[in-house]
Structures are given as C-alpha cells and as structure tokens.
C-alpha cells in the first residue's frame, strides 16, 4: 500500500514479528496512510489473532536464578566468604545514600531464613519461567535484574536512613509487572473489548495485592516499587523503538550481562 502512494519501505523480522520500516522523513505521511487504510479496512469480527511467540529454554534462566540464591546462601552459611558478607550486601538506606549502590543488587540474593529463601525461590522460578517464555530466558532475566535493582535503589535513596531489606521478592514482582505490561501493550491493537484489553494489567495488580501484601513482615513498598518498575520496563521493552533492538541481542549475551551485573555488585560489596 505504501509503495502505491510512493513511500519507500521495507519489512524486517524481529523476535518473531514483522516490523515495517520507513525513512524518518516519511514517518508522518506513512503513519497517516496506514491509519486511513485501517479505517477503510477494519478487521472482520471474530478473526483470530496470531498467537504470541513463545521462546524455548526458559528453564535455563530459572536454573541461573536458583544457583545465585542457593550459591550465596551456601557461601555465607558455610563461611566461604567474609563473616560480615550479609551485612555488606543487605539493602541499608544509610549506606545506599552514602554511595553504596551495589546493595540494591546484592540484597536480592540474601534471605533471612530458610522459608524466606524457599518462598522467593519458588515464586521467582514460577514468574521467571513465564517471563522467559515471553521474552527469552536471557532478555527476561536481564530486564528483571536491572528493574529489581532500580526499584531497590529508589527505595534505598528515597526511604529513611534506617531502612533495611533483603530478599528476591522485589525481582519476583518486577517480573510480574513486566509480563503484565508486555501482554497489555502488545495486545492493544487486537480487535477486543476495552475490558479484555486492560485485563493483563488488572490481573497483575490483583496478584500484587494478593501476594505482595501477605505476611506480617512483608515489605509492601518494595513489592510495589518492583511491580511499578517492571511495568515501565515491560512497556518500554514492547515499544516499536526498543523491541526490535532487544531482538538483535543474543539470549546468551543478555543472560551473561545479567550474571555480570550480580557478580560486579558482589565484587564491590566484598572488596
């Protein structure tokens, strides 16, 4: 259709989807023609939407997540690192405000008890697996690690100096928010009702309220921040600007970057 009106374009494949590219000078007229085409050719009612692409090997990222949590717990409990490693890695508002940014990431691998570790291990594997199926194991865990760290950093910088926190639950809710936003944003152009279009975000908020506020010592603010940052990252990652660029990054390289972030943070903590 664009060729017929004299606008040069090309179609590329990105993450299992087709992306239409035009020169920046032709962006506005091309968009206007495409909108007019959609108005003149509405989709037929009941036409099934193409199923979303699902990535294989999502379990690989879950194995990496489990190894990090169990490995750090084993190293600290068996004295393989310095005796004050837990105190060096926990999120402590006063220390973060003094420049110890790495605590925003190291605290994700620290837990206060066996049940605390087991709960975050199971929940992280559950949500991380589905995020890996949706985005690829490497990309999903890179975004989870970055998003959870940013949420913890905000909590440490903006919260009171006495604030302390540990655990991977921030990462769990970052994964939940990211999946909800991805599903909502990518499905917004499908022929469906407004209620169904907003259902993924609504379901994410319900799960946040159900799982993120239970328990006597639950850090509700950390869970809410993790979910909020996850929503922003999921929405940005699904945009036509970032999505094709993420698709060009190999999954193994994204997974290696996620591991490098955690290793770098612990390197600063133990130096």
C-alpha positions in Angstrom: 0.0 0.0 0.0 2.8 2.4 0.8 4.5 1.6 -2.5 1.3 2.5 -4.3 1.4 6.0 -2.8 5.2 6.5 -3.5 6.6 5.8 0.0 9.6 3.5 0.1 9.5 0.9 2.9 10.9 -2.4 4.0 9.8 -5.2 6.2 12.2 -6.9 8.7 11.7 -9.8 11.1 12.3 -9.1 14.8 11.6 -11.5 17.6 9.1 -13.5 15.6 7.2 -10.4 14.4 7.3 -8.3 11.2 8.3 -4.7 11.5 7.7 -2.1 8.8 10.4 0.5 8.4 10.3 3.8 6.5 12.7 6.8 6.3 12.3 9.3 9.1 11.1 12.0 6.7 8.3 9.6 5.6 7.2 8.7 9.1 4.2 11.0 9.4 2.7 10.5 5.9 3.3 6.8 6.2 1.5 6.7 9.5 -1.4 8.7 8.2 -1.8 6.4 5.2 -1.7 3.3 7.4 -4.3 4.8 9.8 -6.5 5.6 6.8 -6.1 2.1 5.5 -7.1 0.6 8.9 -10.2 2.8 8.9 -11.2 1.7 5.4 -10.4 -2.0 6.1 -11.5 -2.9 9.6 -10.7 -6.4 10.8 -13.5 -8.9 10.4 -15.3 -9.6 13.6 -14.2 -12.9 15.2 -11.0 -13.1 13.2 -8.5 -15.0 15.4 -5.3 -13.1 16.4 -1.9 -14.6 15.7 -0.7 -16.5 18.7 2.3 -14.8 20.5 5.7 -16.2 20.0 7.0 -18.4 22.9 10.7 -18.9 23.5 12.2 -22.3 24.2 14.7 -23.0 27.0 13.1 -20.6 29.5 14.2 -23.1 32.2 17.8 -22.0 31.7 17.2 -18.6 33.3 15.4 -20.3 36.2 18.4 -22.5 36.8 20.7 -19.5 36.9 18.3 -17.7 39.3 18.3 -20.8 41.6 22.1 -21.1 41.5 22.6 -17.5 42.5 20.2 -17.7 45.5 21.4 -21.1 46.7 25.0 -20.4 46.0 25.1 -17.2 48.0 23.2 -18.8 50.9 25.6 -21.7 50.9 28.7 -19.5 50.7 27.6 -17.3 53.6 26.3 -20.1 55.9 29.5 -22.1 55.4 31.9 -19.3 55.9 33.3 -19.3 52.3 33.3 -15.5 52.2 33.9 -12.9 54.9 31.9 -13.2 58.1 30.2 -9.9 57.5 29.2 -10.6 53.9 25.5 -10.5 54.8 25.8 -7.0 56.4 27.9 -5.9 53.4 25.2 -7.0 51.0 21.9 -6.2 52.7 20.0 -3.1 51.5 20.7 -0.4 54.1 19.3 3.0 53.4 22.0 5.0 55.1 24.8 3.1 53.2 23.0 3.5 49.8 22.6 7.2 50.4 26.3 7.3 51.0 27.0 5.8 47.6 27.0 2.1 48.1 24.7 1.4 45.1 25.7 -2.3 44.8 23.5 -3.1 47.8 20.5 -2.7 45.5 21.5 -5.8 43.7 23.4 -7.9 46.3 20.4 -7.8 48.7 18.4 -9.7 46.0 20.4 -12.8 46.8 20.2 -12.5 50.6 17.5 -14.1 52.8 16.7 -14.0 56.5 15.6 -17.7 56.9 15.0 -21.0 55.1 11.3 -20.3 54.5 12.1 -16.8 53.2 14.6 -18.3 50.7 12.3 -21.1 49.7 9.3 -18.8 49.1 11.3 -16.4 46.9 13.0 -19.3 45.1 9.7 -20.9 44.1 7.9 -17.6 43.2 10.9 -16.4 41.2 11.1 -19.7 39.2 7.4 -19.5 38.5 7.2 -15.9 37.3 10.7 -16.1 35.7 9.8 -19.1 33.7 6.8 -17.4 32.1 8.8 -14.2 31.5 11.4 -16.3 29.8 8.8 -17.9 27.6 7.5 -14.5 26.7 10.8 -12.7 26.1 13.5 -15.3 26.0 15.5 -16.5 29.1 18.4 -14.1 28.7 16.4 -11.0 27.9 13.8 -11.7 30.6 16.4 -12.1 33.4 18.5 -9.2 32.2 15.4 -6.9 32.5 14.4 -8.5 35.8 17.8 -7.9 37.3 18.0 -4.3 36.0 14.4 -3.5 37.1 14.7 -5.0 40.5 18.0 -3.2 41.2 16.5 0.1 40.1 13.5 -0.4 42.4 15.8 -1.3 45.4 18.0 1.7 44.6 15.0 4.0 44.6 13.8 2.6 47.9 17.3 3.0 49.4 17.8 6.6 48.2 14.3 7.9 48.9 13.5 5.9 52.0 14.6 6.6 55.6 18.3 6.0 56.5 17.4 3.2 58.9 15.6 1.2 56.2 16.9 -2.4 55.7 15.7 -5.0 53.3 16.8 -8.4 51.9 15.3 -10.9 49.5 14.5 -11.6 45.9 10.8 -10.7 46.2 11.4 -7.3 44.5 12.7 -9.3 41.5 9.6 -11.5 41.6 7.2 -8.6 41.4 9.4 -6.9 38.8 8.9 -10.0 36.6 5.1 -9.9 37.3 4.8 -6.2 36.3 7.0 -6.7 33.2 4.8 -9.6 31.9 1.6 -7.7 32.6 2.8 -4.6 30.7 4.2 -6.6 27.8 1.0 -8.5 27.3 -1.2 -5.4 27.6 0.9 -3.2 25.3 1.3 -5.9 22.5 -2.4 -6.7 22.6 -3.7 -3.2 22.5 -4.2 -3.3 18.7 -6.1 -6.6 18.6 -9.8 -6.5 18.0 -11.1 -6.9 21.5 -13.2 -5.1 24.1 -11.6 -2.4 26.3 -12.1 -4.6 29.4 -10.2 -7.5 27.8 -7.5 -5.1 26.6 -6.8 -3.9 30.1 -7.2 -7.3 31.7 -3.4 -8.2 31.9 -2.6 -5.1 33.8 -5.6 -5.6 36.1 -4.6 -9.2 36.8 -1.1 -8.0 37.6 -2.4 -5.5 40.1 -4.6 -8.2 41.7 -1.7 -10.6 42.1 0.4 -7.8 43.6 -2.3 -7.1 46.1 -2.8 -10.8 46.9 0.8 -11.9 47.0 2.6 -8.7 47.8 0.8 -7.7 51.0 0.5 -11.1 52.8 2.6 -11.8 55.8 3.5 -9.9 59.0 6.8 -8.5 57.9 6.1 -8.1 54.2 7.8 -5.1 52.6 4.8 -3.8 50.7 6.7 -0.7 49.4 9.5 -2.8 47.9 7.0 -5.1 46.2 5.0 -2.1 44.8 8.2 -0.4 43.5 9.3 -3.7 41.9 6.0 -4.1 40.2 5.9 -0.4 39.1 9.4 -0.5 37.6 8.6 -3.8 36.0 5.5 -2.3 34.3 7.6 0.6 33.0 10.4 -1.7 31.7 7.8 -4.1 30.1 6.0 -1.2 28.4 9.3 0.3 27.1 10.6 -3.1 26.0 7.4 -3.8 24.0 7.6 -0.4 22.1 8.5 -0.3 18.5 11.7 1.6 19.3 13.2 -0.8 21.8 11.6 -4.2 20.9 13.5 -4.6 17.5 16.8 -3.6 19.2 16.3 -6.1 22.0 15.6 -8.8 19.4 19.1 -8.3 18.0 20.8 -9.1 21.3 21.5 -12.9 21.6 19.8 -14.6 24.5 23.1 -15.9 25.8 24.7 -12.5 25.8 21.7 -10.9 27.7 21.9 -13.7 30.3 25.7 -13.2 30.6 25.1 -9.5 31.2 22.6 -10.3 34.0 25.1 -12.5 35.6 27.8 -9.9 35.2 25.7 -7.3 37.0 25.3 -9.5 40.0 28.9 -10.5 40.1 30.0 -6.9 39.8 27.7 -5.9 42.7 29.1 -8.6 44.9 32.6 -7.7 43.8 32.1 -4.2 45.1 30.5 -5.5 48.3 33.3 -7.9 49.2 36.3 -5.8 48.1 
